Structures are given as structure tokens and as C-alpha cells.
Amino acid sequence: MRTSRNTFTNYQPHFTTEDHWSVTVVYEDTGARDRAQSLCQHLVHGFKADIDFAFNWWRFRYLADPGIAHAAAQAAARADILLFSATNRDDLPDEVRRWTELWIPLRLSSEGVLLVLTEDSEDAELMASPLYVSLRNLARRASMDFLPRVSDEPWAPPPDDIRIIQNRATQGTRILDDILRYTPPAPAPPSHWGINE
């Protein structure tokens, strides 16, 4: 597991049109769901020509239901991206903790990204929170990359600290390696040339 203080969108993916990613979103409340929806819309818009996303959504409190928890565990076990969107920076609720114990043993892939989306806060405040500690440990146990801070404006320019970017460029799973190597497709040349085009 590698941790980055950057956002998911600091990376550029290298995808083919056949690629698709499964995204499992686990959210705390309506505000957390709205932030996650905004990020997911940015992902779809940003990679629209290169990748298909399959999203599934699970609210924290519904994971107390055994049937829902089982279905959500199956989704999380197959997810390329696992997004936790929270308002409260306290520790994960008991039902979410029990749910994580369901899907971690089912996860076969050692690749994937665990993202954490919270309301705006200072990095130091987030990194000292029980939520951060729990999710960092969860990512480690699931052998997933951990991105603990995802901006509400995910397509904003990356930070100027080149050391962070260089460090991230030298580490990563296949998924992050694909993202790092992305180059947009060249535009198609015109079918013919002429002054009246």
C-alpha cells in the first residue's frame, strides 16, 4: 500500500476503449453522497473517451442489514476504486467496520485504489483523525493504494511540489501505472484539404 496526499486526478490514465472500472462508493449521509456524485461525474467526464465506469452506491447505515452488507461486500471485493465519502471524521461506524471484515477476505486482486472524500479540511487535521487511521489500515489490509484526500474540484491543477509528484510517479499498482502513462489520442486528420473547408 502506498499513501499519497495528492488527489486521484493528479494522475493521467492509459486506457483503451475496452477498459472499464468498477467503482464502489460508500457514503455517510446526503452531503457525503452529493460530494461523491460530483467526483464521479468528474471521473466520467474526464475519462469519457477512454473508459467505462460501473458505479454502485452503499450508505453507511444500510450496511447494518445482512443482505445489503453481503451484496456490498461482493461489489467491494471486485472494485477497482473504493470511495469512502464521509462528513464526520470520527472512526467508522460499527456496521461499516463489520462490513469491511466481509469483503477483505473475498478480495482477490492486489490492485486498486481506496479514496477518501471529506469536506474541506487541513491535511494535518484529516491525517490526525480516527477516520484517516481506520481507512489507511483498511487499505493496507486490502493491498490497495490509499489516497486520503480527494479535492472537491478533482480536475484542478496538481500542487507545485514536484517531489510529491516524482515520488508518486515511481510507485504504484498497474492501475496507477496506467493512469500515470496516459496520453490523449491524437486528433483524426481531416478527410481532405481545401480552401473552402
Secondary structure, 3 states (H helix, E strand, C coil): CCECCCCHHHCCCCCCCCCEEEEEEEECCHHHHHHHHHHHHHHHHHCCCCCEEEEEEEEHHHHHCHHHHHHHHHHHHHCCEEEEECCCCCCCCHHHHHHHHHHHHHCCCCCCEEEEECCCCCHHHHHCCHHHHHHHHHHHHCCCEEECCCCCCCCCCCCCCHHHHHHHHCCCCHHHHHHHCCCCCCCCCCCCCCCCC
